[in-house]
Structure formats: structure tokens, C-alpha cells
């Protein structure tokens, strides 16, 4: 049991209950834990705003609680959740996508590179740097991005039926890249696509 009198604010590690992937780390006090238990959705304490916050209240990316566990020192919580969208404010599935050393474990979802790339797409969308291909394409609107998807899909098909394996790989990479831009243009994220695929698997 967490001793909030001894440690009023404790880290809360949030893990996808289905995949085991760590999604984010936040902080909880006694009130946040109580609200989480009462509602079945994740609540945290915002250190910057000094107030309780309901994960997903503004974004719609709620986290349904599956289990809550305390660690051996009673000063850290593990929340196993069913996420209803991306955990990260960048739109990435997990806040942990900036690889510093090593590779993703073999049993982790193979989404890290797409999440990193999508984070870059969102950053370009937000900052609109001069000369950015992504920013320019997004500025032209959904119809223009959709047209690029059609072009890239056609090039992938041509590569598949008449060109080398490497050319096909390159064209599929272009198609995936532009698909991420299309999601950003519509205010969607790869996490929602992952969720749809997971639902189909089930």
C-alpha cells in the first residue's frame, strides 16, 4: 500500500495491459489514486499546474484501468491500462520513442520507428519551418496529401510488378511516410490505426 503521508507524490508508470509496452510516466497523489479507482480511468497530479488532471479530458485519449500495483518500496505505482488512443501529446503511441541506445526488444510492438517519424511530422506541422516538405504539403490541405497517397501507391504497384526488391521497399517507405502525413492532416494518429488492427486480430 502506498504511504502518501511519507511520500505525498509518487511516480505512476503506465503500461499497455495488452502489449506490455510502457506508455508514459506521470505522478499521482492520494486524490488522484482515489479518482482513478472510483472512475476506472487514469487521473494524475500535474506538477506544473498544481491540480488533478483526467488523462484524455481534452484529447479524448482516455485510459481504462485494468490493474493498479504498488512496488516493493511502496513509493511507485504501476497502472496497466487499455488506452483509447495515443498516450503521448505528440500523437505517438508511447512517450518513449526517442531511441538513445540499443534496439527495441524483440517482443515489443514494431511501432517505434513509425512513432518517431510521426512525432517529426507533428513537429513540422506545429512549427512550420521554412523549406519543410512536410509543412508545405500539410499547408496545401487534405486533398493534396490524399493525391500524394494515390501517386505513392501507384509507384509501389509499379515497383512490385516490374522493379527490384529494393525499389519496392523504397516505394512502400514513401507510401507509409505520406500515410503518416495524411493522418496528421486529419488530426488522427498511428495509435488509432494500431488499435483498429488489434481489434481486427481479436
SULFEN-V482371 format. One record per residue. PHI is phi in whole degrees, 0 to 359 (none if undefined). D_LAST is the distance of its C-alpha to the last C-alpha in Angstrom with 2 decimals. Layout:
PHI:D_LAST / PHI:D_LAST
//
This chain:
none:34.51 / 289:35.24 / 265:38.97 / 287:39.17 / 291:42.95 / 280:43.20 / 229:40.50 / 296:40.06 / 227:37.38 / 235:34.70 / 293:32.06 / 235:28.44 / 273:25.91 / 252:22.53 / 236:19.52 / 292:15.82 / 295:14.51 / 277:11.20 / 254:13.09 / 84:16.60 / 287:18.11 / 285:21.24 / 263:21.15 / 192:24.65 / 230:27.68 / 224:29.60 / 233:32.18 / 229:32.34 / 249:35.36 / 298:35.69 / 293:35.20 / 296:31.99 / 296:30.55 / 297:31.76 / 296:30.25 / 298:26.88 / 292:27.03 / 289:28.32 / 264:25.85 / 77:22.62 / 233:22.56 / 285:24.19 / 237:27.92 / 225:30.25 / 252:33.94 / 276:35.11 / 288:37.96 / 283:39.18 / 267:39.28 / 58:40.05 / 203:37.76 / 291:34.45 / 223:31.58 / 267:28.32 / 301:25.62 / 100:24.38 / 299:27.41 / 260:28.66 / 267:25.69 / 84:23.01 / 268:20.86 / 288:20.62 / 234:19.22 / 278:17.90 / 283:19.34 / 254:17.52 / 198:20.59 / 230:24.06 / 227:26.15 / 263:29.72 / 274:31.18 / 294:34.13 / 265:36.73 / 58:35.43 / 224:35.53 / 213:31.98 / 247:28.70 / 244:25.13 / 255:22.59 / 261:18.93 / 229:17.13 / 249:14.13 / 286:15.71 / 253:15.91 / 132:17.30 / 294:19.48 / 278:21.46 / 272:24.52 / 294:27.15 / 282:27.30 / 99:23.84 / 285:22.48 / 302:19.24 / 235:21.50 / 290:25.25 / 261:25.64 / 227:25.73 / 267:29.47 / 295:29.87 / 252:33.27 / 208:33.25 / 77:31.11 / 243:27.71 / 297:24.16 / 303:23.17 / 299:21.34 / 269:18.31 / 275:18.14 / 301:15.94 / 277:18.19 / 242:18.72 / 302:22.15 / 293:24.32 / 297:22.60 / 295:22.87 / 298:26.50 / 294:27.27 / 294:25.76 / 300:27.87 / 294:30.87 / 302:30.11 / 294:30.03 / 295:33.21 / 295:34.93 / 296:33.89 / 284:35.32 / 264:38.52 / 49:39.36 / 294:41.42 / 297:44.10 / 85:43.33 / 282:39.54 / 298:37.77 / 297:34.60 / 299:36.68 / 296:38.72 / 296:35.79 / 296:34.13 / 296:37.55 / 282:37.75 / 100:34.79 / 300:31.45 / 300:33.15 / 292:34.68 / 295:31.49 / 298:29.71 / 297:32.65 / 296:32.23 / 300:28.61 / 299:30.04 / 297:32.74 / 292:30.52 / 296:28.12 / 298:31.27 / 294:32.60 / 294:29.42 / 296:29.75 / 300:33.44 / 296:32.80 / 295:30.24 / 263:32.74 / 212:35.97 / 231:35.90 / 286:35.19 / 302:31.92 / 297:33.07 / 296:33.65 / 297:30.17 / 302:28.75 / 297:31.08 / 289:30.19 / 294:26.41 / 300:27.23 / 298:29.33 / 295:26.61 / 296:24.09 / 301:26.97 / 289:27.88 / 295:24.30 / 296:24.44 / 296:27.78 / 297:26.44 / 301:23.76 / 298:26.65 / 297:28.85 / 265:26.49 / 74:25.94 / 252:22.29 / 215:20.73 / 302:18.49 / 302:16.41 / 289:15.36 / 290:14.37 / 302:12.41 / 297:10.55 / 295:9.97 / 296:8.77 / 296:6.32 / 296:5.16 / 293:5.41 / 296:3.78 / 290:0.00
//
